[in-house]
């Protein structure tokens, strides 16, 4: 039986860049940088495993990689406002991927080619909630990093509230756009019967008395 090799997708280019960053990080950025890019590489593999469409896979993976390099190269100190749109973009894209994962596992309403009003509202509410939770956990992580690892990490009341506001805004926007993305690459159509189901029904019909 011939093994099936998963086809290459555009997001794999970003994953290669994340892998190269991980290989370079220990020599250029030290142990903390290597740990960060290990997390980034793991995060970029999530949409690959879920079969997320390229329109979401590429910006999601690229935003994680960009956010990590921006932190390591002190871009946030050089451009103080850059932190806010990065929070919005990363949180929204992560929340969108999380929503599609829940939908694929049957834990959230799925999104199809023409979702109804209820599913659109459910997508916005659920994605916003996921983004808000992720933003809170991120801010807790920033505080822990500042307290125990690196005092160069920016924390403070104004910084935290600004980050949370932009992150939730990004999640709301992502929730509004998720239904427009349709189904994932590997998700089967809910209306198309599987070959196995057709075969079973055909056998049952032949056995049925006339």
Secondary structure, 3 states (H helix, E strand, C coil): CCCCCCCCCCHHHHHHHHHHHHHHHHHHCHHHHHHHHHHHHHHHHHHHHHCCCHHHHHHHHHHHHHHHHHHHCCHHHHCCCHHHHHHHHHHHHHHHHHHHHHHHCCCCCCCCCCCCHHHHHHHHHHHHHHHHHHHHHHHHHHHHHHHHCCCCCCCCHHHHHHHHHHHHHHHHHHHHHHHHHCCCCCCCCCCCCCHHHHHHHHHHHHHCCC
